[in-house]
């Protein structure tokens, strides 16, 4: 009897041991899943475009678009209204330079500050550096840069001059434009802190359109007429009895020129952007039959839109911007304005309205 009890106790103990080992083994090999965490949202770049559009009464209205959403800057009561340049600061303030009738204006988040009421004035380019806001243009007929609303003359005349572009690097303020010489020719000009450097020799009309500073290198894009007898500035449309002005786009790096085009067509470079070792220019080429909105990257051209010149007029790439290696370009085809991303996807601006012109793009 005692032997049977011992056997029973041994059997129960052995069963308990096996069960315990099995549970321990299961606990060791059971997979442990990591906690579920949501991925960080991918920030989509904000695309700002400045220009002008027609309202329901076919009056021009200066405006800008953020990701396609429109903000009107003028009320349509003047026959000249346009937003020429846009810049978004580090604090997300939106600055726009342009015209409202006779007034040259800087808008900050839609609120206007009049830079000049002078008939012969214009505001073409805006750049923000820290708390300082710079605008390039002309006032009373002469090239100026407004710093925080105060005009700083770049040229005192007596001949006409303009500044089309401004760029600030550290304490240095660069502006690009032109001056008329005594021989009635425009000379492409770069100003650094108010000191002028003539890029062309004055034998042919030439205009500097854009300046960009990358590190210690200063880049300028300009265009120069091919024919010294051509009395029109580069970009003369030549419709009717006026012949089409042929011109060459030049890229200046630290004062040394390099031709971007060959002079067989009218070629205009409106905008310049440098990203690392890559130099981008946006503009157009026109042979009198076909006009092509063009983007050059390191002198290699890409078509961003084309059409018959006599039917559509100038088809133009007006502005170029690179953000995180993505290329953005705004293009006008007649009264149709488009924003291209990487030359594959085009979004039409104001497609529900009566047409628009896009002049500047900024991406943040």
C-alpha positions in Angstrom: 0.0 0.0 0.0 2.8 2.4 0.9 4.6 1.5 -2.3 1.5 2.5 -4.4 1.3 5.8 -2.6 5.0 6.5 -3.3 4.5 5.7 -7.0 1.5 8.1 -7.2 3.4 10.9 -5.6 6.3 10.4 -8.0 4.0 10.4 -11.0 2.3 13.6 -9.9 5.7 15.3 -9.3 7.0 14.2 -12.6 3.9 15.6 -14.4 4.2 18.9 -12.6 7.8 19.2 -13.6 7.1 18.5 -17.3 4.2 21.0 -17.3 6.5 23.6 -15.6 9.3 23.1 -18.1 6.8 23.4 -21.0 5.5 26.7 -19.8 9.0 28.0 -19.2 9.9 27.0 -22.8 6.8 28.7 -24.2 7.6 31.9 -22.4 11.1 32.0 -23.8 10.2 31.5 -27.5 7.1 33.7 -27.5 7.7 36.7 -29.9 7.7 40.1 -28.3 6.2 42.7 -30.6 7.7 46.3 -30.5 5.3 49.1 -29.4 3.4 50.6 -32.3 4.6 54.1 -33.1 3.1 56.4 -35.8 5.6 57.6 -38.4 6.5 61.3 -38.4 4.3 63.1 -40.9 6.1 64.0 -44.1 6.1 67.8 -44.5 4.9 68.9 -47.8 6.6 71.9 -49.3 4.6 75.1 -49.5 4.7 76.6 -53.0 4.2 80.4 -53.3 3.6 82.0 -56.6 3.2 85.8 -57.3 1.8 87.5 -60.3 -1.5 89.0 -61.4 -4.9 87.9 -62.7 -8.0 89.2 -64.3 -11.1 89.7 -62.1 -14.7 89.3 -63.3 -14.6 92.8 -64.8 -11.4 91.9 -66.7 -9.4 94.4 -64.5 -5.9 93.3 -63.4 -5.4 92.3 -59.8 -2.0 91.7 -58.1 -2.1 88.4 -56.3 -0.2 85.5 -54.8 -1.1 81.9 -54.5 0.0 79.5 -51.7 -0.4 75.9 -52.8 -3.0 77.2 -55.3 -5.0 79.2 -52.8 -5.3 82.8 -54.0 -4.7 86.0 -52.0 -5.6 89.2 -53.8 -3.3 92.2 -53.1 -5.1 94.9 -55.0 -8.8 95.8 -55.6 -8.9 96.0 -59.4 -9.5 99.7 -59.6 -6.2 100.5 -61.4 -5.2 99.5 -64.9 -1.7 98.3 -63.7 -1.4 95.8 -60.9 1.1 93.1 -60.6 3.1 91.2 -58.0 6.7 90.9 -59.4 8.5 89.0 -56.7 7.7 86.9 -53.6 9.9 85.9 -50.6 8.9 84.0 -47.5 10.9 84.7 -44.3 12.0 82.3 -41.7 9.0 83.4 -39.6 6.7 82.6 -42.5 5.9 86.2 -43.3 5.1 86.6 -46.9 6.6 89.6 -48.7 5.6 90.6 -52.2 7.0 93.5 -54.3 5.1 95.0 -57.2 2.9 97.7 -58.6 -0.6 99.1 -57.9 -1.3 101.7 -60.4 1.4 104.4 -60.2 2.5 103.1 -56.8 5.5 100.9 -56.2 4.5 98.7 -53.3 5.8 96.1 -50.8 3.2 93.9 -49.3 3.8 92.0 -46.0 1.2 89.4 -45.4 -1.2 91.3 -47.6 -0.7 94.7 -46.0 0.8 97.3 -48.4 3.6 99.8 -47.8 4.0 102.3 -50.6 7.7 102.6 -51.6 7.1 105.3 -54.2 4.3 107.2 -55.8 6.5 108.3 -58.6 5.4 107.6 -62.2 8.9 106.4 -63.2 9.3 103.8 -60.5 9.0 100.1 -60.1 9.6 97.3 -57.5 11.0 94.1 -59.1 12.6 91.9 -56.5 12.4 91.4 -52.7 14.9 89.7 -50.4 14.7 89.2 -46.6 17.8 89.0 -44.5 17.2 88.7 -40.8 14.9 91.6 -39.8 15.9 93.7 -42.9 13.8 93.7 -46.1 15.4 94.7 -49.4 13.6 95.6 -52.6 15.3 96.3 -55.9 13.8 98.5 -58.6 13.9 102.1 -59.7 12.6 105.5 -58.5 12.5 108.8 -60.4 14.0 106.8 -63.3 17.1 105.6 -61.4 18.1 102.2 -60.0 17.5 101.9 -56.3 17.4 99.4 -53.5 14.9 100.1 -50.7 16.1 98.9 -47.3 13.2 98.7 -44.9 11.3 101.2 -47.0 14.2 103.7 -47.4 15.5 104.2 -51.0 19.2 103.9 -51.5 20.3 105.2 -54.9 22.5 102.9 -57.0 22.9 105.3 -59.9 22.5 109.1 -60.1 22.0 109.5 -63.8 21.7 111.6 -65.8 20.7 108.5 -67.8 17.9 106.0 -67.0 18.8 102.9 -65.0 17.0 99.9 -63.3 17.7 97.2 -60.8 15.9 94.0 -61.5 17.2 91.7 -58.8 18.6 91.9 -55.2 20.5 89.3 -53.1 22.0 89.8 -49.7 24.9 87.7 -48.4 26.1 88.5 -45.0 26.6 92.3 -44.9 26.9 92.6 -48.7 24.0 93.7 -50.8 24.1 92.8 -54.5 21.8 94.2 -57.2 21.7 93.5 -60.9 20.2 95.6 -63.7 21.4 98.2 -66.3 22.4 101.7 -66.9 22.0 103.8 -70.1 25.3 105.1 -71.3 25.9 108.4 -73.1 26.0 106.5 -76.4 22.4 105.5 -75.9 23.2 101.8 -75.1 22.3 100.0 -71.9 25.2 98.3 -70.1 24.5 95.2 -67.9 25.5 96.2 -64.4 26.2 94.6 -61.0 26.2 96.7 -57.9 27.8 95.5 -54.7 27.1 97.8 -51.7 26.2 100.5 -54.2 29.5 100.3 -56.2 28.8 99.5 -59.9 30.6 97.0 -62.0 29.9 97.1 -65.7 29.6 93.6 -67.2 29.1 94.6 -70.8 31.1 97.0 -72.9 28.3 99.3 -74.1 28.6 98.5 -77.8 25.2 96.6 -77.8 22.2 96.8 -75.6 22.6 94.5 -72.6 20.6 93.9 -69.4 21.5 92.0 -66.2 18.3 90.3 -64.9 19.3 88.3 -61.8 22.0 87.9 -59.2 22.6 84.9 -56.9 25.4 84.3 -54.3 26.5 80.8 -53.4 29.3 80.7 -50.9 32.0 83.0 -52.1 30.8 82.9 -55.8 28.6 85.6 -57.3 26.5 84.6 -60.3 24.7 87.0 -62.6 22.5 86.2 -65.6 22.2 88.8 -68.4 21.2 89.1 -72.0 22.9 91.1 -74.8 21.7 91.9 -78.3 23.6 90.3 -81.2 23.4 93.3 -83.6 25.1 96.6 -82.4 22.6 98.5 -84.6 19.6 97.1 -82.8 18.0 100.0 -80.9 15.6 97.8 -78.9 16.5 96.4 -75.5 16.8 92.6 -75.4 13.4 91.0 -75.5 11.8 93.4 -78.0 8.8 91.3 -79.3 9.1 92.4 -82.9 5.5 92.0 -83.8 4.4 94.0 -86.9 7.0 96.1 -88.7 9.6 95.8 -85.8 12.1 93.0 -86.4 12.7 90.4 -83.7 15.8 91.3 -81.6 18.3 88.4 -81.4 20.1 88.1 -78.1 22.5 85.9 -76.2 22.0 84.8 -72.5 25.3 85.1 -70.6 26.1 83.6 -67.1 28.7 85.6 -65.2 30.6 83.8 -62.4 32.8 86.2 -60.4 32.9 88.6 -63.4 33.8 85.9 -66.0 31.1 85.4 -68.7 29.9 82.2 -70.3 27.4 82.2 -73.2 24.3 80.1 -72.5 22.9 80.5 -76.0 24.4 80.9 -79.5 22.7 84.1 -80.7 20.7 82.6 -83.5 17.4 83.4 -81.7 16.0 85.8 -79.3 17.0 84.4 -75.9 16.0 85.9 -72.5 17.0 84.7 -69.0 14.6 85.9 -66.4 15.6 84.0 -63.3 18.7 82.4 -61.8 19.1 79.8 -59.0 22.2 78.0 -57.8 22.0 74.8 -55.9 25.4 73.3 -55.0 27.3 72.9 -58.3 24.1 73.2 -60.4 23.2 76.5 -62.1 19.6 77.0 -63.3 18.2 79.7 -65.5 14.6 80.2 -66.5 13.6 82.1 -69.6 12.7 81.6 -73.3 14.0 81.2 -76.8 12.1 82.6 -79.8 13.0 82.3 -83.5 10.1 84.3 -84.7 8.0 81.2 -85.5 8.1 79.1 -82.3 8.6 80.4 -78.8 9.8 78.0 -76.2 9.8 78.4 -72.4 13.2 77.1 -71.4 15.0 76.0 -68.3 18.7 75.5 -68.5 20.6 73.4 -66.0 24.4 73.7 -66.4 23.8 74.9 -70.0 21.5 71.9 -70.9 18.1 73.2 -72.0 14.7 71.6 -71.3 11.4 72.7 -72.9 8.8 73.8 -70.4 6.2 74.8 -73.0 6.1 76.0 -76.6 3.8 77.4 -79.2 3.4 79.5 -82.3 4.8 83.0 -81.5 2.4 84.9 -83.9 -0.6 83.2 -82.3 0.3 82.9 -78.6 3.0 85.5 -78.2 5.8 85.1 -75.7 5.8 81.7 -73.9 8.0 82.3 -71.0 9.6 80.6 -67.9 9.6 83.5 -65.5 11.1 82.1 -62.3 13.0 79.1 -61.0 13.5 77.8 -57.5 15.1 74.6 -56.1 13.9 73.2 -52.8 15.4 69.9 -51.4 16.5 69.0 -54.9 13.1 69.5 -56.3 12.9 72.0 -59.2 10.0 74.4 -59.4 9.4 76.7 -62.4 6.5 79.0 -63.2 5.6 79.3 -66.9 3.2 81.5 -68.9 1.5 80.4 -72.1 -0.6 83.4 -73.2 -2.9 84.0 -70.2 -2.4 80.5 -68.8 0.0 80.3 -65.9 1.5 77.0 -64.7 3.8 75.7 -62.0 6.1 72.9 -62.9 7.7 70.5 -60.4 10.7 68.6 -61.7 9.4 69.3 -65.3 6.9 66.5 -65.0 3.9 67.8 -63.2 2.2 71.1 -64.1 -0.5 72.8 -62.0 -2.5 75.5 -63.6 -2.9 78.8 -61.7 -6.3 80.5 -61.5 -7.7 78.0 -64.0 -11.3 78.8 -62.9 -10.8 82.5 -63.6 -10.1 84.7 -66.6 -6.4 84.0 -66.9 -3.3 84.8 -64.9 0.4 85.7 -65.2 2.9 84.0 -62.9 6.1 86.0 -62.3 7.8 84.6 -59.3 8.0 81.3 -57.3 9.3 80.7 -53.8 9.2 77.3 -52.0 9.5 76.6 -48.3 
